[in-house]
């Protein structure tokens, strides 16, 4: 199994200067390859349904790809490369060959996703040229990269990097025994340099979703609540609280942003406030990730082996409402002012990142995380084929037959596990009404009632 640990790097002044130079060269090399591909792309294509009557013939050359652009490196290392717009001279020979070749892979992957899409057929946007603030990382790998030693007490690690030497790292967590270092990634953030140590641990077996048979006892259903102070509801009747990091820090961000926008562009005061704004964003992101890791570990401590969660369309949930216009072209109210707050709450919760973190931690623990279609799971009673929660304002339901109070979110989490066990009713829509075609709800009603009564 492969995983990544991130540590704070403590390079010396000379090492910082060298790392900044490597980052600048990688940024220039990335932009140069991207520009070369765009030039070929614009000069060697024409519309399918038409072609220009008069056109100049471009320089005949092969289509740039990973292997052709990688062949430029030996010539670039023979002499200094002069940047046209700034006049600076860059020495490519000071950067390891594997690092520059990894930049070629990065460009190739970005351009292919723009042209052909990824393995799922999803196309990305047009790759953009990276400025200094956008290009912040590079990778070092190969035989010269290895863990060298650690300090007394294990507070610091030392990683040997070619052409740089020993880089000191603050070790806030111990490396697993038997882990093999495969790759080191340097990342420049607002508060200094960080390293990602990509490790391979052969002692941890790989877990696939089909390797564990889900049952009612070893499975857990989760419903994304996003209501008041609740974050998640589980099928065991537990509600986990929300952190709302962005909401609590929004006033600080607003104050810093207003000060920054009032300063002149390019001024020193604006750059200082931009760094301060970046540190505040970084603090929010770290607090959110810390909360999500703690929540994931809390779920793993339940002892479950299969975790079912909603397959949320987060892109659609945070999408702006379509504008409305009357016959005269005047824009009408479309409810976007109310939805903007909901969009911010979805972004603050970051359920996509949470489920990804939960999947990584569960895989190391020998468990699996599976996404399920949440259609009708929030509306249907889990122990009876009856649609109750037709509106999001209905948070609870009193059942006179069973004489108990049913919580909407816990009921939805139980329905998620029922969907994962393939015993959810088959539901169809007939003339706008929900029709239950087939159902075996009675088979699981005893377990559902036991959970709801315990709540």
VEXBAMI-78901 format. One record per residue (C-alpha): x, y, z; residue in one letter. Coordinates in steps of 0.2 Angstrom, whole numbers, plus 5000, padded with zeros to 4 digits. Layout:
<recs>
XYZA
...
</recs>
This chain:
<recs>
500050005000X
500650184996X
500250335006X
501050505009X
501550595026X
501850785026X
503150865037X
503751045040X
505551065032X
506851165040X
508151205027X
509651315029X
509751485020X
510851415006X
509651265004X
508151385003X
508951484989X
509351324980X
507551264982X
506851434976X
507951424961X
507351244957X
505551304959X
505851444947X
506651334934X
505251204935X
503951344933X
504851414917X
505051244910X
503151204913X
502651364905X
503851344890X
503151164886X
501351224888X
501651364876X
502551254864X
500951134864X
499751284862X
500751344847X
500751174838X
498851164842X
498351324835X
499451314819X
498951134815X
497051124816X
495551184807X
493651174810X
492851014804X
491451104794X
492551234786X
494351284781X
495151454777X
495351494759X
497051584762X
498151514776X
500051514779X
500951344781X
501651314798X
503351244802X
503151054799X
503550964815X
502950824825X
501550844838X
502450894855X
502250754868X
503050694883X
504450604874X
504850734862X
504850874875X
505950774886X
507250764872X
507550954874X
508250944891X
510050884886X
510251044875X
509551154888X
510751094901X
512351144890X
512151334893X
511151464902X
509351484896X
508851674895X
507051714899X
506451844886X
505351954896X
506351964912X
508151944905X
508651824919X
509751674915X
509251504921X
510451354924X
509551194920X
511051084925X
510751134943X
509051034944X
509050844944X
508550764928X
507050664937X
506350834943X
506350904926X
505650754918X
504250754931X
503750924925X
503550854908X
502350724914X
501350864923X
501150954907X
500750804897X
499350754910X
498650924910X
498550944891X
497850764888X
496450804901X
496050954891X
496050864874X
495450694878X
494850694896X
495350574910X
494950394912X
493150434916X
492950544900X
492850704910X
493750844901X
494650984911X
494751164907X
496151234896X
497851234906X
498451404911X
500151464912X
500751464930X
501351614939X
502451614954X
501051604966X
500251464957X
501751354954X
502251294971X
502951114971X
504150994963X
504550814965X
506250734968X
506450554966X
507750424961X
509250324969X
509950474977X
508450514988X
508350425005X
508050445023X
509750475031X
509550485050X
508550555064X
508950665079X
509050605097X
507250585104X
506550575086X
506050755085X
506950785068X
507250685052X
508550705039X
508250675021X
509650665008X
509250754992X
510450754977X
511350924974X
510650994990X
511250875004X
510350835021X
508750925023X
508150945041X
506250895044X
505250915060X
504550745064X
502850765072X
502350585069X
503450435067X
503650345051X
502950165051X
504150025052X
504649945036X
504050095025X
505050125010X
505350305004X
504950314985X
504750504982X
504950674990X
503850824985X
504350994991X
502951124993X
503151304996X
501751375007X
501451545016X
502351495031X
503851405024X
504351245015X
503551075017X
503950895011X
502750755006X
503650585009X
502850454998X
503050295006X
502650115002X
502249985015X
502149805009X
501449745026X
499749835024X
498649735012X
497649824999X
495749825002X
494549834988X
492649864990X
492249684985X
493449604997X
492249625012X
490549565013X
489349695020X
488149645034X
487049735046X
488249705060X
489849765051X
489149905041X
488850085045X
487750215035X
488150395035X
487050545030X
487750715027X
486650825038X
487251005036X
485951075047X
486251195062X
487751115072X
487650935065X
488950875052X
488550685050X
487150565056X
487550385057X
486450225056X
486850195075X
485850345080X
487350455083X
487550635077X
489250705075X
489450895077X
490051015064X
491651135066X
491151275053X
492851335052X
492551455037X
490951525045X
491851565062X
493351655053X
492351735039X
492451905048X
494351905049X
494451855030X
493251995026X
494252125036X
495952075028X
495252065010X
494452245012X
496152315018X
497052225003X
495852284990X
496052464996X
497852464993X
498652494976X
499052354965X
500852304965X
501252394981X
502252324996X
500752345008X
499552254996X
500852104995X
500952105014X
499152095016X
499051965002X
500251855012X
499151885028X
497651835019X
498451675012X
499051625030X
497251645036X
496551535022X
497951415027X
497351415045X
495551375040X
496051235028X
497151155042X
495851175055X
494551095043X
495750945039X
496150915057X
494350905061X
493950785047X
495450675052X
494750665070X
493050635064X
493650495052X
494650405067X
493050425078X
492050325065X
493450195063X
493450165082X
491650095080X
492449935073X
491449935057X
492249865041X
491049945028X
490550125028X
489150185016X
488950365012X
487950475000X
488650494982X
488350684983X
488450794967X
489450924976X
489651024960X
487851034957X
487451074975X
488551224975X
488051284958X
487251454956X
485451474951X
485051514933X
484551694930X
482751734927X
482151874915X
480451944910X
479851984892X
480752154893X
482452074898X
482352134916X
483152014929X
481951944941X
482351874959X
482951694957X
483351644975X
485251664973X
485451774988X
484751634999X
485651494990X
487351584992X
487351555011X
486951365007X
488351354994X
489551425007X
489051295020X
489351155007X
491051225004X
491451245022X
490851065026X
491950995012X
491150825012X
492150774996X
493750795005X
493050705021X
492550555012X
494150545003X
495150555020X
493950425027X
494350305013X
496250325015X
496150295034X
494850145032X
496050065019X
497450065031X
496349995044X
495749855033X
493949935030X
493149995014X
492150155010X
490750144997X
489750284989X
487850244986X
486450334977X
485450434990X
483850444980X
482350444991X
483350395007X
482950565015X
481050545012X
480550365015X
480350295033X
481650155036X
480450035044X
478850065034X
478550105015X
477850275018X
478450445012X
478550565027X
479950685025X
479350775009X
480050945015X
481750985022X
480851085036X
480150925043X
481650875055X
480650755066X
479050635064X
478050565078X
477350395074X
475750355083X
475850175079X
477550135086X
477450285099X
479150355095X
479950505088X
480950475072X
482350595068X
482550635049X
484450625048X
484650465057X
483250385047X
484150445031X
485750365038X
484850205041X
484150205023X
485950225017X
486450065025X
484849985018X
485350035001X
487149975003X
486449805008X
485249804993X
483649785002X
483049964999X
481249964990X
481149984972X
480350164969X
479650234953X
478750394949X
477050394942X
476250564937X
477350654949X
476950534964X
478150414972X
477650234969X
478450084978X
478549944965X
479349804976X
479949804994X
480649695007X
480649825021X
479949705034X
481549595033X
482549735042X
481149825052X
481649745068X
483449815067X
482849985062X
481549995076X
482849945089X
484050085083X
482650215083X
482050175100X
483750175107X
483950355101X
</recs>
